[in-house]
C-alpha cells in the first residue's frame, strides 16, 4: 500500500541546481464572485535524483517529506521530454 501525497504535473523551468529542478504547476480556478476562470501558476522545487530533467520537460511530481528548506516535492517520472513525446504519456 502506497501512502503517496498529492500528485501534480508541471513544466521544468530551471535545472541549474544539483538534483533539484523548479517545476511550474498550472491550475484553473473559477473566481467565486465574478465567475471568471483564472489561471493560477505555482513554482515548486522538486528533487530529481537521476538529473535527467531538462528545461521544458513535462514531469509528474509527488508530495513528500521536507527534503530541504524549500523542497517538498519529488519527480516521479518524465512525461514528455522537450520536443519528444513518449507513447505511455497521455498528454493533450
C-alpha positions as YAML, in Angstrom:
chain: A
units: angstrom
residues:
- id: 1
  name: UNK
  ca: [0.00, 0.00, 0.00]
- id: 2
  name: UNK
  ca: [1.42, 3.32, -1.08]
- id: 3
  name: UNK
  ca: [0.87, 6.42, 1.04]
- id: 4
  name: UNK
  ca: [1.55, 8.93, -1.71]
- id: 5
  name: UNK
  ca: [0.73, 12.58, -1.23]
- id: 6
  name: UNK
  ca: [-0.64, 14.91, -3.86]
- id: 7
  name: UNK
  ca: [0.44, 14.27, -7.45]
- id: 8
  name: UNK
  ca: [0.74, 17.15, -9.93]
- id: 9
  name: UNK
  ca: [2.04, 17.71, -13.44]
- id: 10
  name: UNK
  ca: [4.16, 20.66, -14.44]
- id: 11
  name: UNK
  ca: [6.85, 22.03, -16.72]
- id: 12
  name: UNK
  ca: [10.51, 22.30, -15.70]
- id: 13
  name: UNK
  ca: [11.61, 25.95, -15.58]
- id: 14
  name: UNK
  ca: [15.14, 25.57, -14.21]
- id: 15
  name: UNK
  ca: [17.64, 22.73, -13.81]
- id: 16
  name: UNK
  ca: [20.67, 24.74, -12.70]
- id: 17
  name: UNK
  ca: [20.86, 23.19, -9.21]
- id: 18
  name: UNK
  ca: [22.27, 19.76, -8.38]
- id: 19
  name: UNK
  ca: [19.48, 17.16, -8.05]
- id: 20
  name: UNK
  ca: [16.85, 19.94, -7.89]
- id: 21
  name: UNK
  ca: [14.53, 21.31, -10.55]
- id: 22
  name: UNK
  ca: [12.00, 24.14, -10.43]
- id: 23
  name: UNK
  ca: [8.62, 22.94, -11.71]
- id: 24
  name: UNK
  ca: [5.78, 25.29, -12.64]
- id: 25
  name: UNK
  ca: [2.36, 23.78, -11.95]
- id: 26
  name: UNK
  ca: [-0.62, 25.43, -13.62]
- id: 27
  name: UNK
  ca: [-4.26, 25.11, -12.49]
- id: 28
  name: UNK
  ca: [-7.52, 26.74, -13.46]
- id: 29
  name: UNK
  ca: [-9.80, 28.22, -10.78]
- id: 30
  name: UNK
  ca: [-13.12, 29.97, -11.05]
- id: 31
  name: UNK
  ca: [-13.48, 33.32, -9.27]
- id: 32
  name: UNK
  ca: [-16.32, 32.98, -6.72]
- id: 33
  name: UNK
  ca: [-17.88, 36.42, -7.33]
- id: 34
  name: UNK
  ca: [-17.12, 37.26, -10.95]
- id: 35
  name: UNK
  ca: [-17.34, 33.69, -12.27]
- id: 36
  name: UNK
  ca: [-14.25, 34.17, -14.44]
- id: 37
  name: UNK
  ca: [-11.74, 31.37, -14.96]
- id: 38
  name: UNK
  ca: [-8.34, 32.37, -13.58]
- id: 39
  name: UNK
  ca: [-5.07, 30.64, -14.44]
- id: 40
  name: UNK
  ca: [-3.05, 30.03, -11.28]
- id: 41
  name: UNK
  ca: [0.67, 29.22, -11.58]
- id: 42
  name: UNK
  ca: [2.84, 27.99, -8.75]
- id: 43
  name: UNK
  ca: [6.55, 27.14, -8.72]
- id: 44
  name: UNK
  ca: [7.74, 24.16, -6.70]
- id: 45
  name: UNK
  ca: [11.29, 22.95, -6.10]
- id: 46
  name: UNK
  ca: [11.42, 19.21, -6.71]
- id: 47
  name: UNK
  ca: [14.05, 16.57, -6.08]
- id: 48
  name: UNK
  ca: [15.36, 14.82, -9.21]
- id: 49
  name: UNK
  ca: [17.77, 12.08, -8.15]
- id: 50
  name: UNK
  ca: [18.80, 11.00, -11.65]
- id: 51
  name: UNK
  ca: [19.28, 14.50, -13.04]
- id: 52
  name: UNK
  ca: [17.55, 13.57, -16.32]
- id: 53
  name: UNK
  ca: [15.11, 16.52, -16.21]
- id: 54
  name: UNK
  ca: [15.85, 19.44, -18.50]
- id: 55
  name: UNK
  ca: [14.22, 22.81, -19.13]
- id: 56
  name: UNK
  ca: [10.91, 22.38, -20.97]
- id: 57
  name: UNK
  ca: [10.21, 18.79, -19.88]
- id: 58
  name: UNK
  ca: [6.72, 17.87, -18.68]
- id: 59
  name: UNK
  ca: [7.11, 15.98, -15.40]
- id: 60
  name: UNK
  ca: [4.97, 14.41, -12.70]
- id: 61
  name: UNK
  ca: [5.81, 15.39, -9.13]
- id: 62
  name: UNK
  ca: [4.51, 13.98, -5.86]
- id: 63
  name: UNK
  ca: [4.40, 15.47, -2.41]
- id: 64
  name: UNK
  ca: [6.97, 14.10, 0.02]
- id: 65
  name: UNK
  ca: [8.54, 14.84, 3.38]
- id: 66
  name: UNK
  ca: [10.66, 18.01, 3.64]
- id: 67
  name: UNK
  ca: [13.96, 17.30, 1.89]
- id: 68
  name: UNK
  ca: [15.44, 20.76, 2.46]
- id: 69
  name: UNK
  ca: [14.29, 24.27, 3.35]
- id: 70
  name: UNK
  ca: [12.28, 24.64, 0.11]
- id: 71
  name: UNK
  ca: [11.99, 21.11, -1.35]
- id: 72
  name: UNK
  ca: [8.75, 19.25, -0.55]
- id: 73
  name: UNK
  ca: [8.20, 17.56, -3.93]
- id: 74
  name: UNK
  ca: [9.89, 14.69, -5.78]
- id: 75
  name: UNK
  ca: [9.95, 13.99, -9.52]
- id: 76
  name: UNK
  ca: [8.36, 10.58, -10.11]
- id: 77
  name: UNK
  ca: [8.59, 10.42, -13.91]
- id: 78
  name: UNK
  ca: [9.19, 12.45, -17.02]
- id: 79
  name: UNK
  ca: [6.00, 12.50, -19.11]
- id: 80
  name: UNK
  ca: [7.39, 14.34, -22.13]
- id: 81
  name: UNK
  ca: [10.90, 15.45, -22.95]
- id: 82
  name: UNK
  ca: [11.26, 18.87, -24.57]
- id: 83
  name: UNK
  ca: [10.44, 18.09, -28.22]
- id: 84
  name: UNK
  ca: [9.89, 14.30, -27.78]
- id: 85
  name: UNK
  ca: [6.64, 12.51, -26.89]
- id: 86
  name: UNK
  ca: [6.69, 9.10, -25.17]
- id: 87
  name: UNK
  ca: [4.00, 6.58, -26.10]
- id: 88
  name: UNK
  ca: [2.99, 5.99, -22.43]
- id: 89
  name: UNK
  ca: [2.24, 9.67, -21.74]
- id: 90
  name: UNK
  ca: [-1.35, 10.76, -22.22]
- id: 91
  name: UNK
  ca: [-0.89, 14.48, -22.60]
- id: 92
  name: UNK
  ca: [-3.46, 16.51, -24.54]
...
